[in-house]
Every structure is written in structure tokens, then in C-alpha cells.
Amino acid sequence: MESLQSRGPGDMGFSETPDELEWNFTYGTQGEGNGSLSGFWYNRNQTHLFGVLLAVTGNLIISISLNIQKYSHLKSAHQGSQKPYFQSILWWCGSLLMAIGEMGNFAAYGLAPITLIAPLGCVSISGSAIMSVTFLKENLRSSDLLGVTLASAGTYLLVAFAPDISQDITARKVQYYLVGWQFLAYVILEILIFCILLYFYKRKDMKHIVILLTLVALLASMTVISVKAVSSMIILSVKGKMQLTYPIFYIMFIIMMASCIFQVKFLNQVMKLYKTTTVIPLNYMFFTTSAIIAGIIFYQEFLGAALLSAFMYLFGCFLSFFGVVLVTRNRDKEHLQQSYIDFGQIPGKQMLDKIQPEANGQTYGTLPDESNSTKSSGREKKDI
């Protein structure tokens, strides 16, 4: 502490040696008023709570934007419009809201630990389910209510028992973390796993959902590391502690952009091959797990955390995961059942098929499976 007091006002705390990098880590210690969400905890973690508020607000805005875009597609289909979706003003409004929500998440990573912000993605999924029921008139299922309740309980546990750590991520600290043996070992292992999975994906044409989402998660771990570094350095620069003159800022910015581009590429591929209700919960679990591991290894966010806090944090993650699975479970099947009209019981005739209405009109279309209808008519001829 003497070395800190002896610094001049121009040093601004940026001349830390490796041994001094721990000075501003404020882990919980035993003392009066140090419980979760107590007054002392709140005063010490106002910045974290502001980051959580930004993340939750950003995820809610993203869920609103997704429902607006979905409504735009449904409206175009109902009107029989042949215009591309990107010519719709409503669709662009949804895209603008999504950009605003992502900016909120970007700023949140600079204010709070990765292990606190990354799991809050369940807010977007839960909010989207609630808004689809309210505005798009979709069915409200008991699993939706249970899933949203579990996700909300998990979010509370995540906020209450997340790592109690406060640090300013300066350019020098990012440089120090980059050459740490923990991160170097992690990067080597990640590159090795990534190359092996990429070989099976490209050469062996193996496109299993686990392989693709693991590739996305490996890239996501680098994304969250670089996003937190870039966001933190921008926030410090806005406060007057200029960090944009360090080359490490632009290196992390390049890593952030490159990892995001390839992450979207693999995610689009898995969305084409598998149902949305399968991809969304698995991708959330894979992304959150990789982000937590990256925050623990690179930024050492769980250093000194109590065993009970770590257990309750993991339990909160489990509740969030399970809640997301319940919200997205069998949602495609419900839409499929609603798009068919049953004939009902016709005396003297057994109907095995359903007729699907045309998407752009009031007329009825063809049978969903012509082979089944052919087989049923053949059986009737044999009976006659």
C-alpha cells in the first residue's frame, strides 16, 4: 500500500508490477455487513450492478427486436408480399433495436465480470417467450411459466453469488494476462481441439450439432475475452485514463472482430441443419460455459472465491440452463400442429391425413404427404 500512496497523480495506477496487480481485487472478507446484497456489498459493487442492469436491459431489447422481426415476416407472408424482408421498415426497426441491445451487452462486459454477464443471456430467451405470447398471440404453456420462473431464480443466484471482484482492466493488465502460463496453456489446448474438430467438419464432412456448437463456443471464448478488454479500455479512456494509444487495444479489437465473424459463420451453418428449438438452448449452454471458463482462466475471476459461493453460482447456472430448455422445448411442434386443419370424424370414412392451408390465401392446399394418401387410397380399392 505504501507504493500506491507514493505514486503521483499522473501515474493513475498504471505502473503496476505483476505482484501489485492484485491490489484492487476486492474479494469478500469476513466482517460486518458483508453478506450477499447487503448494504456494504451494494456500495462496493455499484459498478457491477450497473453492468448487470445494462445486460438485462440489452437482452430485453434484443428479445423485443426479435419479436418485431418475426412479426414483420408474418405480416409479409399474410399479405402475400414478394418484397425482400430487408425492404421492410418494421424489420429495420427490429434490427436497430438489436444493435442497441448488443451495445448494452458490450458496455456491460466492461463494467462487470464475464462470469456475471455471460449467463444473463437467458433473459433474452425468457423475454422473447413472454412477448411472443403477448404480442404474437402464441400459446402460453405451463413449461413456459416454469422455465421463466427457473431462469429468473437462476439469474438472482448468479447476481448474488457471482465473483465479488472489482478491477480496472488496463492495457498493461491485458498484456500481463496474455503472457500468463494459465492462458497460454488454455490457448494451446483450445487451438488443438479447434483444429481437430475443424478437420472432422471439413475433411470427414461430420456436421453433428455438438461439433458445430463446440466450434462456436471455442470462438466465443476468445470473443468474450477480447470484448471485455476492448470495452474496459474504451470506458477507461472515456473517464480520462487513455488506453487507446496501446497496441494491445487494436490487437484485441482484431481478435474480437475475427472471432465474431467466424462464430456467426458456424452458427448460421448449424441453424440451417437443425431446428431452432434445438440450437438455441444448446448454444446458450455451450456459450455460457465457454465464457465462464475464459473469465476464470484469463481474468482469474474466481480467485479467492468461497466454496459455497461457487456452488451457489453453479446452481444458478443450472437453473438458467434448465429454464431455457423448458421455454424452447417443443415450440416448433406446436406451430406445426396449428398450421393444419383437421377434418374431424366423417361417417363411413377413415381419414388418416390432414389438409394444410395455403400460406398466402384462404384456399386449401395439398396433403402433406402424398405417399401416405396414395397408400390409403390403394387400401380402399383393395377393400372394395
Residue pairs with C-beta under 8 A, 6 or more apart in sequence:
1 23
3 20
4 13
4 20
4 23
7 13
7 15
12 241
13 24
13 168
13 170
14 170
14 172
14 241
16 23
16 172
16 173
18 176
21 173
21 176
24 166
24 167
24 168
25 165
25 166
25 167
25 303
25 304
26 44
26 164
26 165
26 166
27 163
27 164
27 165
27 303
27 304
27 305
28 34
28 41
28 164
28 306
28 309
31 40
32 40
33 39
33 40
33 41
34 40
34 41
35 41
36 160
36 161
37 160
41 164
42 49
44 164
44 166
45 164
45 166
47 111
47 112
47 166
48 111
48 112
48 113
48 116
48 162
48 166
49 159
50 111
50 112
51 107
51 108
51 109
51 110
51 111
51 112
51 116
51 117
52 108
52 112
52 116
52 117
52 120
52 159
54 104
54 105
54 107
54 108
54 111
55 104
55 105
55 108
55 112
55 117
55 120
55 123
56 120
56 123
56 155
57 101
57 104
58 100
58 101
58 102
58 103
58 104
58 105
58 108
59 101
59 105
59 120
59 121
59 123
59 124
59 127
60 101
60 123
60 124
60 127
61 97
61 98
61 100
61 101
61 104
62 97
62 98
62 101
62 102
62 124
63 123
63 124
63 125
63 126
63 127
63 128
63 131
64 94
64 97
64 127
64 131
65 94
65 95
65 96
65 97
65 98
65 101
66 94
66 98
66 124
66 128
67 94
67 128
67 131
67 132
67 135
67 136
68 90
68 91
68 93
68 94
68 97
69 90
69 91
69 94
69 95
69 98
70 132
70 136
71 90
71 135
71 136
72 85
72 88
72 90
72 91
72 94
73 85
73 91
74 136
75 90
76 83
76 85
76 88
77 359
77 360
78 360
80 360
80 361
85 91
86 92
101 124
105 117
106 227
106 231
107 231
107 235
108 117
109 117
109 224
109 227
109 228
109 231
109 232
110 169
110 228
110 230
110 231
110 232
110 234
110 235
111 235
112 162
113 162
113 163
113 165
113 295
113 299
113 301
114 224
114 225
114 228
114 291
114 292
114 294
114 295
114 299
114 301
115 162
115 163
115 291
115 292
115 295
115 296
115 301
115 302
115 313
116 158
116 159
116 162
116 163
118 224
118 287
118 288
118 291
118 292
118 295
119 154
119 155
119 158
119 288
119 292
119 316
119 317
119 320
120 155
120 158
121 284
121 287
121 288
122 151
122 154
122 155
122 284
122 320
122 321
122 323
122 324
123 151
123 155
125 151
125 280
125 281
125 284
125 324
125 327
125 328
126 147
126 148
126 151
126 152
126 323
126 324
126 327
129 144
129 147
129 148
129 327
129 328
130 144
130 148
132 138
133 139
133 140
133 144
138 334
139 334
141 334
143 326
143 327
143 329
143 330
144 326
144 327
146 323
146 326
147 322
147 323
147 324
147 325
147 326
147 327
147 329
148 323
148 327
149 323
150 319
150 320
150 322
150 323
150 326
151 319
151 320
151 323
151 324
151 327
152 323
153 316
153 319
153 323
154 315
154 316
154 317
154 318
154 319
154 320
154 321
154 322
154 323
155 316
155 320
156 316
157 312
157 313
157 315
157 316
157 319
158 313
158 316
158 317
158 320
160 312
160 316
161 309
161 310
161 312
161 313
161 316
162 313
163 301
163 302
163 305
163 309
163 313
164 305
164 309
165 301
165 303
167 173
167 299
168 232
168 236
168 241
169 228
169 229
169 232
169 233
169 236
169 299
170 232
170 233
170 236
170 241
170 243
171 233
171 243
171 246
171 248
171 249
172 246
174 229
174 233
174 248
174 252
175 246
175 248
177 183
177 298
177 299
178 248
182 297
182 298
182 300
183 297
183 298
186 293
186 294
186 297
186 298
190 218
190 221
190 222
193 214
193 218
194 215
194 218
194 219
197 211
197 214
197 215
197 218
198 215
200 206
200 211
201 207
201 211
201 212
201 215
207 269
207 273
209 270
209 273
209 274
209 278
209 279
209 282
212 266
212 269
212 270
212 273
213 270
213 279
213 282
213 283
213 286
214 286
215 266
216 263
216 266
216 267
216 270
216 283
216 286
216 287
217 286
217 287
217 289
217 290
218 290
219 259
219 262
219 263
219 266
220 259
220 263
220 286
220 287
220 290
220 291
221 290
221 291
221 293
221 294
222 255
222 259
222 294
223 256
223 259
223 260
223 263
224 290
224 291
224 294
224 295
225 252
225 255
225 294
225 295
225 298
225 299
226 252
226 253
226 255
226 256
226 259
227 256
228 295
228 299
229 248
229 249
229 252
230 249
230 252
230 253
230 256
233 243
233 244
233 246
233 249
233 252
234 243
234 244
236 242
236 243
237 243
237 244
243 249
267 283
270 279
270 283
271 279
275 332
276 328
276 332
277 328
277 329
277 330
277 331
277 332
280 324
280 328
281 321
281 324
281 325
281 328
281 329
284 321
284 324
285 321
285 324
288 317
288 320
288 321
292 317
295 301
296 302
302 310
339 356
339 357
340 354
340 355
340 356
340 368
341 354
341 355
341 356
341 357
341 364
342 354
343 351
343 354
343 355
352 372
352 376
353 367
353 368
353 369
353 372
353 373
353 376
354 367
354 368
355 364
355 365
355 366
355 367
356 364
356 365
356 366
356 367
356 368
357 363
357 364
357 365
358 364
358 365
367 373
